[in-house]
């Protein structure tokens, strides 16, 4: 055995994919960027599903969360608009709006940190498999 090889440190262990590892480097950064943009503009949830990211569990997870957020906005606003006639709709509209903003911020933070945490209330719904 060569003496130079003995003194070289071993490389750090690579964390499993999907836990915010930087093992993919540029690819992980691209998935994070797509996930962040998808939370800010939830209608773009389908973009990871049309690219090579559809094979990535992290990208699919956040695409599902973004679809849930989009449905929260759409269904919540429709129900609030219908209920405006009995005045509870105005309160429901505020709840939907504030809740949506909170979910958006939580989703962006989770995506930026490379985490796969479901959003509260709506995150357990799995529409994209």
Buried (B, 14 or more C-beta within 10 A) or exposed (E): EEEEEEEEEEEEEEEEBBEBBEEBEEBBEBBBEBBBBBBEEBEBBBBBBEBEBBEBEBBBBBBBBBBBBBBBBEEBBEBBEEBEEEEEBEEBBEEBBEBBEEBBEBBBEBBBEBBBBBBEEBBEBEEBE
